[in-house]
Amino acid sequence: MDVETGWFPPRATCDFGGGDVRDFISPTKSVVFSVTGVLIAILLAVGLILTVRRLSGDPGPTRTADGVDLGKRRRNHLIFGTLDIAVVVAVLTAGNVIAIILGDLPGGILFGLASAAGLSALAAVLDRHTGPLPSTALDHRRRGTAAGLIVLGVIFAATAITGQMPFLRLWCVPLAAATYAAVTAVQWSRLPHYKRDHRTAHHSTR
């Protein structure tokens, strides 16, 4: 029995010998999968281009920390942001298996690009709503993008080191959560305004 597969257009045929050849993906499904794959690739390319442009665009006005409880904001960022990242990575762990099984190498590549874009976008939104202040919109986007890419990089690096590539495992979820919490904690610690207020609050309680 000879099995022949292809990813563009998607096909899977099995030759049982004696002229008995069976297609496991119908021509209609193959066309649908091909068009869908091309559209996804185009959307990802456009999204990446727009992301790069946004990361180098106008920073916009600075949002100050006046009237904002930075300690509470930081806790919200660490707690709720970490939980959100954990949920998303859990979904990506399942999606990784489906993408690679159905799409082979191209599916894995598309999955990686989509994961990078999705995690970066989510982290940027979290930073905008609960991230360090004072900050511009550009600051939020850059910090969020950095956090998302670092989380994804750590996941893939750990998976490769353990010899379990290309499939992600569920232990990636707590690893991603811990990585995101560490990255955001460092980002907060690098903000002069927060460090000054934090030291002041610490001395006042002594």
N, C-alpha and C positions, 0 to 999 in steps of 0.2 A: 504494500500500500504506500503510495507516494502522496505527500501533502504539499501543496504549493500555496503560498500566501503572498499577498502584496498589500501595500498601504495606500498607493495612489495610482489608480482608483482602488479602494478597499476590495479585496477579493480573497476567497479561501476555497480551494478546490481539492478534492480527494480522488485519486485515481486508484480504484480497487483492482485494476487489471482486467483484461478481457474487454476493454472498451467501456467499462463502467466508470464514468467520471461524474462526480456530483459537485454542484456548486452549493456552498453553505451560506453564501451571501448573494441574494438575487440581484440582477442588473439594476432594478429600481432602487434597492437599498444602497447599492454601490454608488449610484449617482447622487442620491440624497446625502450620503456620508461625505462624498467628495466635495459637494457644494458647501455643506456645513463646515467642513474643515477649512476650506478656502476663506469663507466668510469670517470664521473665528480668527484665522491668521491675519486677515486684513484689519479687523477690529483691534487686535492686540498691537499690531504695528502702529496704527493711528493712535491708540491709547498711550503707547510708549513715547511716541513723538511729542504728544501733547504734555505728557508728564515731564519730559526733559525741558520743554519750553516753560512750563510752570515753575520749575525749580530754578530757572535763571531769569525769571521775569521781574516785574515791578514788585518790590516788597510790600507796598501799601502802607497805610498808617499803622502806627504802633499802638497796640492795645495795652494800656497800663494795668498795674495791679492795685490801683486805688480802690479801696472798699472791698477787696477780695481777700478772703481767708486763704492764704497760700498753703497753710498746713492742711486744711481740709481738701483743697483742690488737689494737692499732691497725693493725699491718701486715696481720693477718688480715682485719680489717674492710675495709681498702682493697682488698686483692688479691682475696679471695674474694667480697666484696660486689660489687665492680666486675664481676667475671666473671659472677656470677649475674644482675645487672641487664642485662648485654649479651645473655645468652642469652634472657632474657624479652623484651627489646625486639625481638630478632630474630624471635621468634614473633609478637609483636604487629604487626610490620611486615607479615607475611604475612596475619595475621588482619584487619588493617585493610582490605586489598583485598577480601577475601571479604565482610566485613560491609557495606561500602558497595555492592558490586555486587548482593548479594542483598537488602539491607535499605534501600538508598537513604539518605535523610536520617535516618529513625528508626534505621536500623542503625548509621549513623555516630555518632549520639548515644549509643546504648547501648554501642557500642564504646568511646567516650571515657570514659563513666562506669565501665565495667568495667575499663578500663585504669588509671584513677586509683585505683580501689579495690584492684586487684591489685598495682600497683607499691607503693602505700603499705603494704599488708599485708606484702609481701615485705621492704621496707626496715625495717619495724618488727621483723620476726623477726630480720633480720640485726643490727639494733642491739641487740636483747635478748641475742643470743648472742655478739656480738663488739664491741659498741659501747662508748662511754665509760663509765667508772665513777669515782666512785660515782654511782648513778642509781636512780631508782624505776621501777616498771613504767610509770607515766605518762610519765616522761621518755623511755623507750624508744619508746613509742607516738607521742609528739609529734614526736620527732626523725625517726623512720621515716616518719611521714606527711608531714612537711615535705620530706624528701628525695625521696620518691616523687612528690609533686605538683610539686616544682621540676623534676625530671627530665622529667616529662611536659610541663610547661609550656614548657620549653626546646625539646623536640622539636617541638611544635606551632607554636611561634613561628618556629623556623628553617624549618620546612616552609612556613609561610605567607609568610615573607619571600622565600623562593626561588621563590614562585609555583607550588608543586607540591601545594598542598592540593587535594583532601582526602586524597590517597594518600601514605602514608609511604614513604620510600626507605631502602635499606640503609645509607646513610651516617648514618642516625639511630642506628645501633647504637654506633659509636665515640663519637658525640656524647653519647649517653646515658651511656656508661661514664665518659667524661671529666667530665661534669657531676656524676655521683654521687660520683666520687672527690673532686672539688673540694668538694662540699657536706659530705661526711663529714669531710674534712680540717679544714674550718672548724669543724664541730661539736666535733671533738676539741680544737682549739686554744682553744676557749672554755671548756674545763673547767679550773678553777683547780687541782685536784689533779694533773691530768696535766701541766699547764704547770710546776708546781713541781717534780715529780719529773723532768721532762725537763731542766729547767735544772740540777738537781742532778747528774744523770748526765752532762750535757755538761761541767760544771766538773770533775768527778772524773776525766775522761779527758784533761784538759789538763795 
